Amino acid sequence: MLPLEIGMDADQTRKGPLDLNFQYYINYVTIVEEGSLTQAAHKLRVAQPALSNQIKALEDVYGTRLFHRGSGSRRLELTDAGRILYEKACIMVNAEAAARTEISGATGTSTGALRLGIDDSLGHRYLVRALDQFSERYPEAEIILHEAKPDELIKMMQYQLVEAILVRSYEKQTCEDFEVMFSQQDYLVAAYRQNVFFVGNTAEIIPIRELAKFPLGVAEENLPELRAAFREEGCTFTPRFMGTNLQACILWAQSGKGVALIPRLSLPMLGYTEMPFKHIGGKPLGETSLSIVTQKKQYRSRIVNNFLDVCALLNGDKVTLYRPDMAQKQEKTEEK
């Protein structure tokens, strides 16, 4: 992930903060992420005593210990100060790496790297089409994906590890720090195999009471909400197929064994553009939003802007596009 190329010799250890080589911070990040001096030295191709001296130099500069000594574990354990320095060092190191990438792209020597974060509850399925199109347009671009929880992705964006994140149900109260570039609503629909279910039924909406008559396949995360919705309608909810994998739910329905209650957006994003589905009557079930979020007042590289352009072309009018000037107009309208 980081451009770890240059090692430091033991005699290069410095005394004061102004004399610290930037490579010290690169090496420090590697030491923390590897968890041991031995592994870090091997990765950096630097003598282990040299790294020990660099840690000592950093501790002298900041006037505190960065690692706990004698904890009995072979893996290095950070002190509170060490954790703070690690977070700040990540910002510096990744900002420098991003600058190199963007400058190379601007001068035509490289297309750079697209650094994205994605909510781990979504999986890569929601980026497949966009990344497919992006790779066709920019075949030499490197793509780096990080999967994590939404709060972790926010931190990664603050530390400039990623430039944009794809999350589900983005919290609007954080919009003062971040900008929603795209937001698309999603909800459950009833997908089925053509000419097996609903033959002759041309209605676009199916009531829950009618849906209860069919063998149903669902994702585990939607079980509580579906049970409550069927209970309100006085129906028994006994799914025939349950799983965490949406692909498996769709394949099960496509085989003609039942009807899959799945997010509407999962069909085109997984390549099932021709699979028929019906909207479920009443209040939308499994309602959520998929949002691409970037950091406000932060330089955005050309390559991530190219990716956002691809997303806009793919989704067209199906996606709500947010821009600062549009947000201001909306606020003025609401005030009136």
SULCOR-V231718 format. One record per residue. N is the residue number from 1. PHI is phi in radians with two decimals (NA if undefined). OMEGA is omega in radians with two decimals (* if undefined). NEAR is the number of other ideal C-beta (glycine too) atoms within 12 Angstrom. Layout:
N,PHI,OMEGA,NEAR / N,PHI,OMEGA,NEAR
This chain:
1,NA,-3.08,23 / 2,-1.87,-3.14,34 / 3,-1.38,-3.05,22 / 4,-1.63,-3.03,27 / 5,-2.10,-2.95,16 / 6,-1.85,3.09,19 / 7,-1.72,3.14,26 / 8,-2.11,3.07,36 / 9,-1.45,-3.08,19 / 10,-1.06,-3.09,20 / 11,-1.36,3.13,12 / 12,-1.66,3.11,23 / 13,-1.12,-3.07,27 / 14,-1.85,-3.08,22 / 15,-1.81,-3.00,14 / 16,-1.97,-3.09,13 / 17,-1.11,-3.13,15 / 18,-1.30,-3.10,8 / 19,-1.70,-3.12,15 / 20,-1.17,3.09,28 / 21,-1.32,-3.13,24 / 22,-1.02,3.14,21 / 23,-1.09,3.09,32 / 24,-1.00,-3.11,38 / 25,-1.24,3.07,36 / 26,-1.06,-3.14,34 / 27,-1.15,3.13,43 / 28,-1.10,3.10,44 / 29,-1.04,-3.14,37 / 30,-1.14,3.12,38 / 31,-1.03,-3.14,39 / 32,-1.13,-3.07,35 / 33,-1.27,3.09,25 / 34,-1.39,3.07,25 / 35,1.48,3.10,19 / 36,-2.75,3.12,22 / 37,-1.15,-3.11,30 / 38,-1.08,-3.14,20 / 39,-1.17,3.12,20 / 40,-1.11,3.13,33 / 41,-1.07,3.12,27 / 42,-1.14,-3.12,18 / 43,-1.18,-3.10,25 / 44,-1.47,-3.06,32 / 45,1.04,3.14,18 / 46,-2.20,3.09,32 / 47,-1.11,-3.10,22 / 48,-1.02,3.10,25 / 49,-1.03,3.12,20 / 50,-1.14,3.12,29 / 51,-1.17,3.09,39 / 52,-1.06,3.11,28 / 53,-1.15,3.13,26 / 54,-1.18,3.08,41 / 55,-1.09,3.13,38 / 56,-1.09,3.12,24 / 57,-1.12,3.11,30 / 58,-1.12,3.12,40 / 59,-1.15,3.08,24 / 60,-1.15,-3.12,21 / 61,-1.13,-3.06,25 / 62,-1.60,3.02,25 / 63,1.17,3.12,11 / 64,-2.81,3.09,19 / 65,-1.36,-3.14,23 / 66,-1.79,3.13,34 / 67,-2.26,3.03,31 / 68,-1.30,3.10,18 / 69,-1.74,3.00,16 / 70,1.11,-3.13,10 / 71,-1.40,-3.14,13 / 72,1.53,3.12,8 / 73,-1.78,3.10,13 / 74,-1.24,3.14,13 / 75,-1.44,-3.14,19 / 76,-1.13,-3.13,31 / 77,-2.05,-3.09,21 / 78,-1.31,2.92,27 / 79,-1.41,3.09,22 / 80,-1.05,3.11,16 / 81,-1.13,3.12,20 / 82,-1.10,3.13,27 / 83,-1.19,3.11,21 / 84,-1.09,-3.14,17 / 85,-1.10,3.13,32 / 86,-1.06,-3.13,29 / 87,-1.09,-3.13,25 / 88,-1.24,3.12,24 / 89,-1.14,3.09,34 / 90,-1.05,3.13,31 / 91,-1.06,-3.11,24 / 92,-1.12,-3.06,25 / 93,-1.14,-3.11,33 / 94,-1.27,3.07,32 / 95,-1.14,3.12,25 / 96,-1.15,3.13,23 / 97,-1.15,3.12,32 / 98,-1.13,3.11,35 / 99,-1.09,3.11,19 / 100,-1.05,-3.11,22 / 101,-1.09,-3.09,31 / 102,-1.20,3.12,28 / 103,-1.13,3.10,18 / 104,-1.10,3.12,23 / 105,-1.12,-3.11,26 / 106,-1.19,-3.12,17 / 107,-1.59,3.08,13 / 108,1.45,-3.12,11 / 109,-1.55,-3.13,13 / 110,-2.83,3.07,20 / 111,-1.50,3.08,27 / 112,1.44,-3.09,32 / 113,-2.12,3.05,32 / 114,-1.59,-3.07,38 / 115,-1.88,-3.07,35 / 116,-2.13,3.01,40 / 117,-2.02,-3.12,38 / 118,-2.41,3.09,37 / 119,-0.97,-3.06,34 / 120,-1.18,3.08,21 / 121,-1.39,-3.13,26 / 122,-1.57,-3.01,36 / 123,1.32,-3.04,23 / 124,-1.30,-3.04,25 / 125,-1.03,-3.09,31 / 126,-1.37,3.13,39 / 127,-1.99,-3.01,34 / 128,-0.98,-3.08,26 / 129,-1.13,-3.12,26 / 130,-1.12,-3.13,37 / 131,-1.21,3.08,28 / 132,-1.05,-3.13,21 / 133,-1.15,-3.13,22 / 134,-1.09,-3.13,32 / 135,-1.13,3.10,21 / 136,-1.17,-3.13,16 / 137,-1.33,-3.07,21 / 138,-2.24,-3.02,26 / 139,-1.11,-3.10,12 / 140,-1.62,-3.10,19 / 141,-1.26,3.06,29 / 142,-1.54,-3.14,23 / 143,-2.02,3.14,28 / 144,-2.08,-3.12,28 / 145,-1.92,3.06,32 / 146,-2.07,3.06,29 / 147,-1.75,-3.14,25 / 148,-2.88,3.04,24 / 149,-1.23,-3.10,19 / 150,-0.94,-3.13,27 / 151,-1.16,3.09,18 / 152,-1.22,3.12,21 / 153,-1.14,3.09,38 / 154,-1.05,3.11,26 / 155,-1.11,3.14,23 / 156,-1.06,3.11,34 / 157,-1.24,3.09,37 / 158,-1.12,3.14,29 / 159,-1.49,3.09,30 / 160,1.15,3.01,32 / 161,-1.31,3.06,34 / 162,-2.35,-3.14,40 / 163,-1.81,3.13,42 / 164,-2.62,3.13,42 / 165,-2.29,3.05,44 / 166,-1.93,-3.08,46 / 167,-2.29,3.10,39 / 168,-1.80,3.12,31 / 169,0.96,3.13,22 / 170,-1.11,-3.10,31 / 171,-1.36,-3.07,18 / 172,-1.22,-3.08,17 / 173,-1.19,3.13,8 / 174,-1.66,-3.05,22 / 175,-1.18,3.11,22 / 176,-1.22,3.13,14 / 177,-1.82,-3.04,19 / 178,-2.29,-3.08,32 / 179,-2.07,3.07,32 / 180,-1.45,-3.11,35 / 181,-1.47,3.11,37 / 182,-2.40,3.06,36 / 183,-2.54,-3.11,28 / 184,-2.25,-3.14,35 / 185,-1.34,3.12,23 / 186,-2.36,3.13,30 / 187,-2.82,-3.08,27 / 188,-1.36,3.01,42 / 189,-2.27,3.13,36 / 190,-1.79,-3.11,45 / 191,-1.70,-3.04,43 / 192,-2.68,3.10,36 / 193,-1.50,3.14,28 / 194,-1.04,3.07,17 / 195,1.16,3.04,11 / 196,-2.02,3.09,20 / 197,-2.03,3.07,31 / 198,1.02,3.12,24 / 199,-1.10,-3.13,12 / 200,1.47,3.13,7 / 201,-1.62,-3.07,21 / 202,-1.67,-3.13,10 / 203,-1.13,3.14,15 / 204,-1.41,-3.09,14 / 205,-2.02,3.09,19 / 206,-2.08,3.11,31 / 207,-1.20,-3.14,21 / 208,-1.05,3.14,33 / 209,-1.04,3.10,19 / 210,-1.27,-3.13,23 / 211,-1.11,-3.11,40 / 212,-1.11,-3.11,29 / 213,-1.40,-3.04,21 / 214,-1.82,3.00,34 / 215,-1.19,-3.01,27 / 216,-1.95,3.03,39 / 217,-2.07,-3.05,39 / 218,-2.45,3.00,43 / 219,-1.52,-3.05,33 / 220,-0.99,-3.06,21 / 221,-1.14,-3.12,24 / 222,-1.66,-3.06,36 / 223,-1.01,-3.10,25 / 224,-1.01,-3.11,16 / 225,-1.17,-3.14,26 / 226,-1.19,3.10,35 / 227,-1.02,-3.13,24 / 228,-1.13,-3.11,18 / 229,-1.15,3.14,31 / 230,-1.21,3.13,30 / 231,-1.11,3.13,15 / 232,-1.07,3.13,17 / 233,-1.57,3.14,22 / 234,1.26,-3.11,12 / 235,-1.94,3.04,22 / 236,-1.48,-3.13,16 / 237,-1.98,3.13,30 / 238,-2.26,-3.10,19 / 239,-1.07,3.12,29 / 240,-1.48,-3.10,20 / 241,-2.38,3.08,29 / 242,-2.32,3.12,26 / 243,-2.95,3.09,24 / 244,-1.68,-3.07,16 / 245,-1.76,-3.13,22 / 246,-1.12,3.13,40 / 247,-1.02,-3.14,25 / 248,-1.14,3.11,23 / 249,-1.09,-3.12,41 / 250,-1.17,3.13,39 / 251,-1.09,3.11,24 / 252,-1.09,3.12,30 / 253,-1.21,-3.11,40 / 254,-1.16,3.12,29 / 255,-1.29,3.11,20 / 256,1.61,-3.10,20 / 257,-1.45,-3.11,23 / 258,3.13,-3.13,31 / 259,-1.98,-3.11,39 / 260,-1.69,3.06,48 / 261,-1.67,-2.96,49 / 262,-2.37,3.08,46 / 263,-1.05,-3.11,41 / 264,-0.96,-3.07,33 / 265,-1.23,-3.10,36 / 266,-1.21,-3.11,38 / 267,-1.12,3.12,31 / 268,-1.18,-3.09,27 / 269,-1.25,3.09,32 / 270,-1.72,3.05,29 / 271,1.65,-3.13,18 / 272,-1.69,-3.04,31 / 273,-1.24,-3.09,15 / 274,-1.70,-3.09,12 / 275,-1.30,-3.11,30 / 276,-1.28,3.08,27 / 277,-2.64,3.07,35 / 278,-2.15,3.05,30 / 279,-1.30,-3.11,23 / 280,-1.61,-3.08,40 / 281,-1.16,3.12,22 / 282,1.56,3.14,23 / 283,-1.10,3.12,17 / 284,-0.95,-3.13,20 / 285,-1.72,-3.14,36 / 286,1.09,-3.07,32 / 287,-1.15,3.14,23 / 288,-2.73,3.07,28 / 289,-2.25,3.04,30 / 290,-1.91,-3.04,38 / 291,-2.23,2.95,37 / 292,-1.72,-3.00,45 / 293,-2.11,3.03,42 / 294,-2.22,-3.11,40 / 295,-1.56,3.11,30 / 296,-1.24,3.07,21 / 297,0.94,3.14,12 / 298,-2.20,3.13,22 / 299,-1.03,3.13,18 / 300,-1.95,-3.06,28 / 301,-1.19,3.14,34 / 302,-1.07,-3.04,27 / 303,-1.20,3.10,33 / 304,-1.29,3.04,40 / 305,-1.13,3.07,24 / 306,-1.10,3.12,28 / 307,-1.14,3.12,41 / 308,-1.12,3.08,33 / 309,-1.11,3.10,23 / 310,-1.09,3.12,29 / 311,-1.06,-3.14,36 / 312,-1.13,-3.14,25 / 313,-1.17,-3.12,21 / 314,-1.19,-2.99,29 / 315,-1.66,3.09,27 / 316,0.94,-3.06,13 / 317,-1.36,3.11,11 / 318,-1.36,-3.08,20 / 319,-2.00,3.04,25 / 320,-1.48,-3.10,22 / 321,-1.72,-3.12,25 / 322,-1.84,3.04,29 / 323,-2.31,-3.13,18 / 324,-0.95,-3.11,19 / 325,-1.18,3.10,12 / 326,-1.19,-3.14,16 / 327,-1.12,3.14,23 / 328,-1.15,3.12,13 / 329,-1.11,-3.13,14 / 330,-1.15,3.13,16 / 331,-1.09,-3.14,13 / 332,-1.15,3.14,11 / 333,-1.12,-3.14,10 / 334,-1.13,3.13,9 / 335,-1.13,3.12,8 / 336,-1.18,*,7
